[in-house]
Amino acid sequence: MAPILPDKLYYKIGEVADVLQVRTSVLRFWESEFSFLKPEKSTTGQRLYSKNEVELILQVKRLLYDEKFTIEGVRKRISAKGKLINSEDLFQQPVSNDLSELLKEVRQELKDLRDQF
C-alpha cells in the first residue's frame, strides 16, 4: 500500500518521516549517502522535500527494505540525476555474434534432450 501524501509543494522532514515510517535521522543519513537527495532548506534551516524527492525516497526505501539492496546497489540503480535505472540498462554490452551462435546451439541441444524424454 503506497503512503498517502497531502497535496503540497514542499514537505518538512518530519512529515516525510511519518509518511515513510522511518526516523528523521534515516532521511538525513540517506541525504549524506545519495547525491540525488538534496532537499531545499528554509530560512530557518528546515529541510523541505519536493514531491519528486519524496517519490525518490520511496524508491530508495523500497530498494533497501523490500528488495534488500545495499547502499551501493541503490547508488547503481538510481542515477545521480535521480532516475531509476532499469536492470537491463546496467548491462549495456551487446552480446557478440559468437556468443549468440553458441547460445543458439546450446538451446537446440537442450530442446533435443527435452524431446528425448
Rosetta silent file (secondary structure, phi, psi, omega in degrees, C-alpha in Angstrom):
SEQUENCE: MAPILPDKLYYKIGEVADVLQVRTSVLRFWESEFSFLKPEKSTTGQRLYSKNEVELILQVKRLLYDEKFTIEGVRKRISAKGKLINSEDLFQQPVSNDLSELLKEVRQELKDLRDQF
SCORE:     score description
SCORE:     0.000 S_00000001
   1 L     0.000  124.623 -177.732    0.000    0.000    0.000 S_00000001
   2 L   -76.235  139.043  177.554    1.516    3.317   -1.086 S_00000001
   3 L   -64.060  148.560 -178.882    1.766    6.068    1.505 S_00000001
   4 L  -101.844  121.938  178.550   -0.638    8.955    1.040 S_00000001
   5 L  -102.531  138.170  172.706    0.920   12.408    0.820 S_00000001
   6 L   -65.870  153.202 -177.220   -1.075   15.592    1.225 S_00000001
   7 L   -81.281   95.364 -179.196   -1.073   17.735   -1.915 S_00000001
   8 L  -137.673  164.369  176.341    1.584   20.359   -1.120 S_00000001
   9 L   -74.065  -45.372 -178.064    4.576   21.940   -2.823 S_00000001
  10 E  -132.457  152.251 -179.858    7.039   21.024   -0.070 S_00000001
  11 E  -125.042  135.592  177.222    7.075   18.599    2.838 S_00000001
  12 E   -73.786  157.666 -176.413    9.017   19.003    6.068 S_00000001
  13 H   -58.607  -36.637  178.831   11.387   16.238    7.092 S_00000001
  14 H   -65.052  -39.288  178.120    9.088   15.189    9.944 S_00000001
  15 H   -64.480  -43.867 -179.965    6.141   14.812    7.587 S_00000001
  16 H   -63.935  -43.588  179.914    8.190   12.699    5.177 S_00000001
  17 H   -61.816  -41.313  179.089    9.491   10.551    8.026 S_00000001
  18 H   -64.053  -45.140 -178.562    5.957    9.980    9.330 S_00000001
  19 H   -63.983  -42.318 -177.241    4.610    9.008    5.912 S_00000001
  20 H   -83.214  -10.927 -177.621    7.538    6.655    5.216 S_00000001
  21 L    59.294   47.316  171.675    7.590    5.334    8.772 S_00000001
  22 L  -130.702  165.089  178.331   11.311    5.960    9.214 S_00000001
  23 L   -79.806  154.982  177.917   13.189    8.212   11.604 S_00000001
  24 H   -62.452  -30.401  178.433   14.333   11.660   10.529 S_00000001
  25 H   -64.685  -32.099  176.937   17.911   10.537   11.192 S_00000001
  26 H   -65.344  -43.778  178.687   17.475    7.873    8.499 S_00000001
  27 H   -63.005  -42.111  178.285   16.455   10.535    5.986 S_00000001
  28 H   -65.240  -37.329  176.924   19.457   12.687    6.921 S_00000001
  29 H   -64.295  -45.051  178.941   21.736    9.646    6.557 S_00000001
  30 H   -60.591  -36.368  176.211   20.293    8.890    3.111 S_00000001
  31 H   -60.028  -38.729 -179.300   20.968   12.509    2.133 S_00000001
  32 H   -73.498  -25.172 -177.605   24.631   12.003    3.022 S_00000001
  33 H   -91.842  -30.150 -174.513   24.801    8.744    1.059 S_00000001
  34 L  -117.135  115.943 -176.202   22.843    9.622   -2.085 S_00000001
  35 L   -65.431  -21.164 -179.052   23.856   12.688   -4.080 S_00000001
  36 L   -79.104   -7.405  177.597   20.427   12.863   -5.735 S_00000001
  37 L  -101.390   97.967  179.384   18.750   13.687   -2.391 S_00000001
  38 L  -134.352   83.465 -178.937   19.262   17.404   -1.832 S_00000001
  39 L   -68.879  153.442  173.108   16.207   18.967   -0.195 S_00000001
  40 E   -66.253  161.222  173.834   15.735   22.725   -0.176 S_00000001
  41 E  -125.083  137.905  178.790   16.249   24.466    3.149 S_00000001
  42 L   -74.910  176.350  179.134   14.000   27.145    4.561 S_00000001
  43 L   -64.037  -22.164  177.841   15.352   30.357    6.041 S_00000001
  44 L   -93.376    3.291  178.115   15.268   28.621    9.426 S_00000001
  45 L    89.018    4.069  179.221   17.244   25.634    8.121 S_00000001
  46 L   -71.467  131.682  176.548   14.267   23.252    7.951 S_00000001
  47 E   -71.241  133.334  179.817   14.616   20.619    5.226 S_00000001
  48 E  -126.054  116.940 -177.729   11.883   20.896    2.616 S_00000001
  49 E   -98.566  136.488  173.495   11.332   17.989    0.224 S_00000001
  50 E   -79.529  167.810  178.908    9.529   18.319   -3.095 S_00000001
  51 H   -61.242  -38.845  178.153    7.010   15.683   -4.183 S_00000001
  52 H   -62.496  -40.317  178.539    9.589   14.283   -6.656 S_00000001
  53 H   -66.525  -37.857  177.995   12.152   13.919   -3.875 S_00000001
  54 H   -64.438  -40.158  177.449    9.623   12.137   -1.683 S_00000001
  55 H   -64.708  -37.767  175.448    8.908    9.729   -4.547 S_00000001
  56 H   -63.197  -42.543  179.531   12.664    9.137   -4.906 S_00000001
  57 H   -64.012  -36.627  175.432   12.925    8.461   -1.189 S_00000001
  58 H   -60.635  -41.526  177.567   10.070    5.960   -1.533 S_00000001
  59 H   -64.234  -42.449  178.635   12.083    4.180   -4.225 S_00000001
  60 H   -60.235  -46.955 -179.298   15.181    4.194   -2.010 S_00000001
  61 H   -61.760  -43.815  179.497   13.219    2.725    0.881 S_00000001
  62 H   -60.949  -45.234 -179.406   11.665    0.052   -1.350 S_00000001
  63 H   -64.432  -42.452 -177.990   15.063   -0.927   -2.764 S_00000001
  64 H   -73.868  -47.221 -171.154   16.734   -1.035    0.655 S_00000001
  65 H   -89.824  -41.962 -175.685   13.993   -2.586    2.760 S_00000001
  66 H   -87.762  -45.629 -176.505   11.882   -4.655    0.366 S_00000001
  67 L   -93.799   -1.762  173.650   14.356   -5.711   -2.309 S_00000001
  68 L    61.733   35.456  174.556   17.304   -5.897    0.132 S_00000001
  69 L   -73.090  155.441  170.720   19.679   -3.762   -1.949 S_00000001
  70 L   -85.763  171.314  176.331   22.817   -2.392   -0.316 S_00000001
  71 H   -57.971  -45.363  179.410   23.552    1.342   -0.232 S_00000001
  72 H   -63.598  -37.781  177.878   25.979    0.829   -3.126 S_00000001
  73 H   -63.580  -38.797  177.788   23.365   -1.180   -5.006 S_00000001
  74 H   -67.378  -40.126  177.499   20.867    1.665   -4.682 S_00000001
  75 H   -57.681  -40.914 -179.965   23.510    4.122   -5.917 S_00000001
  76 H   -72.099  -30.677 -175.932   23.983    1.975   -9.003 S_00000001
  77 H   -81.372  -29.513  179.065   20.251    1.550   -9.510 S_00000001
  78 E  -114.625  123.441 -177.004   19.342    5.229   -9.214 S_00000001
  79 L   -67.902  166.523  179.520   21.373    7.650  -11.301 S_00000001
  80 L   -62.596  -22.439  178.465   22.918   10.821   -9.891 S_00000001
  81 L   -85.387   -0.678  177.748   20.091   12.718  -11.586 S_00000001
  82 L    86.613   22.348  178.317   17.531   10.773   -9.577 S_00000001
  83 L  -102.890  135.516  176.652   16.296    8.493  -12.356 S_00000001
  84 E   -72.584  124.795 -179.063   15.636    4.832  -11.687 S_00000001
  85 L   -93.667  129.497  177.253   17.883    2.779  -13.951 S_00000001
  86 L   -68.166  147.496 -179.185   16.399   -0.430  -15.341 S_00000001
  87 H   -61.480  -28.659  178.562   18.410   -3.540  -14.609 S_00000001
  88 H   -66.829  -31.973 -178.784   18.705   -4.148  -18.363 S_00000001
  89 H   -72.308  -20.454 -179.998   20.455   -0.782  -18.733 S_00000001
  90 H   -69.677  -24.171 -178.974   23.131   -1.818  -16.237 S_00000001
  91 L  -114.405   82.931 -172.455   24.438   -4.382  -18.704 S_00000001
  92 L   -90.724   -2.647 -179.044   24.886   -2.388  -21.860 S_00000001
  93 L   -74.357  122.618  178.946   27.468   -4.612  -23.512 S_00000001
  94 L   -71.099  148.610  177.803   25.926   -6.255  -26.559 S_00000001
  95 L   -75.232  129.233 -178.869   26.300   -9.989  -26.913 S_00000001
  96 L   -69.797  161.472 -179.565   28.761  -10.759  -29.662 S_00000001
  97 H   -61.925  -34.270 -179.993   27.698  -12.894  -32.615 S_00000001
  98 H   -61.808  -46.037  179.533   29.986  -15.695  -31.453 S_00000001
  99 H   -68.889  -36.294  179.014   28.205  -15.976  -28.128 S_00000001
 100 H   -61.512  -44.884  178.462   24.844  -15.593  -29.792 S_00000001
 101 H   -64.399  -41.333  178.727   25.544  -18.549  -32.069 S_00000001
 102 H   -61.348  -43.154  178.972   26.821  -20.615  -29.136 S_00000001
 103 H   -63.750  -37.377  177.347   23.642  -19.884  -27.187 S_00000001
 104 H   -63.885  -40.736  178.706   21.523  -20.940  -30.145 S_00000001
 105 H   -64.405  -45.258 -179.832   23.412  -24.242  -30.335 S_00000001
 106 H   -63.141  -41.564  178.280   23.018  -24.874  -26.616 S_00000001
 107 H   -59.492  -44.864 -179.621   19.311  -24.048  -26.822 S_00000001
 108 H   -64.021  -41.095  178.316   18.852  -26.509  -29.667 S_00000001
 109 H   -63.232  -40.118  178.948   20.734  -29.230  -27.778 S_00000001
 110 H   -66.047  -39.465  177.241   18.538  -28.662  -24.723 S_00000001
 111 H   -63.067  -41.543  178.508   15.412  -28.887  -26.850 S_00000001
 112 H   -62.415  -41.940  178.880   16.679  -32.148  -28.369 S_00000001
 113 H   -65.076  -40.276  179.010   17.345  -33.552  -24.893 S_00000001
 114 H   -62.550  -41.195 -177.978   13.888  -32.498  -23.713 S_00000001
 115 H   -67.978  -23.867  179.360   12.257  -34.189  -26.670 S_00000001
 116 H   -70.265  -26.378 -175.904   14.057  -37.471  -25.878 S_00000001
 117 L  -105.922    0.000    0.000   12.230  -37.786  -22.548 S_00000001
